[in-house]
Amino acid sequence: MYDLLKKLLFRFDPEQVHECVMAGLERTAHSNLALELLAQICAVHEPRHAVKLWNLEFPNPVGLAAGFDKNARALPAWPALGFGFVEMGSVTALAQSGNPTPRLFRLPQDRAIINRMGFNNDGADQIAARLEQLFNTRGTLSVPLGINLGKSKLTPLELAPMDYLSSLDKLWDYGDYFVINVSSPNTPNLRQLQDKDKLEVLLGAVMDFANRQKVSKPVLLKVAPDLSFDQLNDVLVLLEQYQLSGIVATNTTLSREGLQNKMDEAGGLSGEPLKHRSVTFLAHLQKELNGRLPIISVGGISSGDDVQQRLDMGASLVQVYTGWIYQGPMMMKNIMRDLR
Ligand SMILES: Cc1cc2nc3c(=O)[nH]c(=O)nc-3n(C[C@H](O)[C@H](O)[C@H](O)COP(=O)(O)O)c2cc1C
């Protein structure tokens, strides 16, 4: 049935469809009955899928990747759709509207997306207020909530640590884990924060903040698939030195390798063509880390076999974004059926 609906949806502008879906899910998230119904149709609860990590209970290892629910508009809907955890954001310290539209492009023959959204989000203050209200009225989510943080476009790179700290400070009470995102390709120079010297300053500041909080929470780093393995190894040294809790690999890629249809749009590529690079990254990470740091693998996952492969390769958890656009709301049920 989704194939039919998709034919219709794909006739419209991708960002408008995204907005429509978010509006629908937001409404659903306000009704217990609607959430219950959605969960009956889309979610599977089997104790054998549960994962315990960082003292958190994940009902299953497949989460929604950052970028879909940037503003925490529909959080209760994601567990009802079967996700085992949700990563909201990226949130920046300052509210910002992102890049000019159009900035989101489907590549249906490649089962891919190119986006150059540019961290459009309501900003840490407003999002903290929304989370406060959500938790007061509905309680915390039934699955772990990750909060992914980016840098405000207006903040110069030298002041990046301050920008991330400001968001962390406002949002610390609400997330179960945090991701420092230095890997989106659509904020000018952001990826330079992956350079050894700059990353050391940033991670030092972030972990100093995290270690001073009353309640300790996992902090992870999200990396770009376009790093060389030498660069990635430098990052790993710092992750261990500053005792981060894990790594999210990977964000979207600037490479156009694996694309069957030429697409000139600038931005980050996700979905099927990213799969190979993401799997190669996971293999390298597993070899280097040897289980010392949990890995969240993301990029090109669209089936139970994809999830099983990442888990077998050593990922603790996985995430999905583009696959869900192409597979639709029954995706999680299908994945769970196929998981060993
Ligand atoms: C439209 C769009 C927006 C995204 N926004 C963010 C973001 O704000 N922060 C982030 O860390 N990743 C963002 N991502 C990257 C995804 O979280 C994920 O890392 C990437 O898409 C690879 O996974 P996939 O192949 O399953 O889509 C975005 C991806 C897409 C397609």
The ligand as an SDF file (V2000), in Angstrom:
LIG
                    3D

 31 33  0  0  0  0  0  0  0  0999 V2000
   17.1390   15.5270    5.1050 C   0  0  0  0  0  0  0  0  0  0  0  0
   18.2100   15.0910    6.0510 C   0  0  0  0  0  0  0  0  0  0  0  0
   18.5410   15.8930    7.1280 C   0  0  0  0  0  0  0  0  0  0  0  0
   19.5330   15.5000    8.0160 C   0  0  0  0  0  0  0  0  0  0  0  0
   19.8230   16.3020    9.0940 N   0  0  0  0  0  0  0  0  0  0  0  0
   20.7600   15.8870    9.9780 C   0  0  0  0  0  0  0  0  0  0  0  0
   21.0460   16.6720   11.1250 C   0  0  0  0  0  0  0  0  0  0  0  0
   20.4410   17.7200   11.3670 O   0  0  0  0  0  0  0  0  0  0  0  0
   22.0150   16.2350   11.9800 N   0  0  0  0  0  0  0  0  0  0  0  0
   22.6920   15.0600   11.7630 C   0  0  0  0  0  0  0  0  0  0  0  0
   23.5440   14.7010   12.5800 O   0  0  0  0  0  0  0  0  0  0  0  0
   22.4280   14.3020   10.6970 N   0  0  0  0  0  0  0  0  0  0  0  0
   21.4850   14.6740    9.8070 C   0  0  0  0  0  0  0  0  0  0  0  0
   21.2160   13.8960    8.7230 N   0  0  0  0  0  0  0  0  0  0  0  0
   22.0110   12.6680    8.4990 C   0  0  0  0  0  0  0  0  0  0  0  0
   21.3230   11.4140    9.0210 C   0  0  0  0  0  0  0  0  0  0  0  0
   21.1430   11.4800   10.4150 O   0  0  0  0  0  0  0  0  0  0  0  0
   22.1550   10.1530    8.6680 C   0  0  0  0  0  0  0  0  0  0  0  0
   23.3970   10.2300    9.3280 O   0  0  0  0  0  0  0  0  0  0  0  0
   22.4040   10.0260    7.1740 C   0  0  0  0  0  0  0  0  0  0  0  0
   21.2800   10.4200    6.4250 O   0  0  0  0  0  0  0  0  0  0  0  0
   22.7610    8.5860    6.7740 C   0  0  0  0  0  0  0  0  0  0  0  0
   21.7180    7.6980    7.0940 O   0  0  0  0  0  0  0  0  0  0  0  0
   20.6270    7.1930    5.9980 P   0  0  0  0  0  0  0  0  0  0  0  0
   21.3960    6.6680    4.8100 O   0  0  0  0  0  0  0  0  0  0  0  0
   19.8320    6.1420    6.7130 O   0  0  0  0  0  0  0  0  0  0  0  0
   19.8130    8.3710    5.6510 O   0  0  0  0  0  0  0  0  0  0  0  0
   20.2240   14.2620    7.8230 C   0  0  0  0  0  0  0  0  0  0  0  0
   19.8730   13.4550    6.7320 C   0  0  0  0  0  0  0  0  0  0  0  0
   18.8860   13.8410    5.8530 C   0  0  0  0  0  0  0  0  0  0  0  0
   18.5340   12.9330    4.6960 C   0  0  0  0  0  0  0  0  0  0  0  0
  1  2  1  0
  2  3  1  0
  2 30  2  0
  3  4  2  0
  4  5  1  0
  4 28  1  0
  5  6  2  0
  6  7  1  0
  6 13  1  0
  7  8  2  0
  7  9  1  0
  9 10  1  0
 10 11  2  0
 10 12  1  0
 12 13  2  0
 13 14  1  0
 14 15  1  0
 14 28  1  0
 15 16  1  0
 16 17  1  0
 16 18  1  0
 18 19  1  0
 18 20  1  0
 20 21  1  0
 20 22  1  0
 22 23  1  0
 23 24  1  0
 24 25  2  0
 24 26  1  0
 24 27  1  0
 28 29  2  0
 29 30  1  0
 30 31  1  0
M  END
$$$$
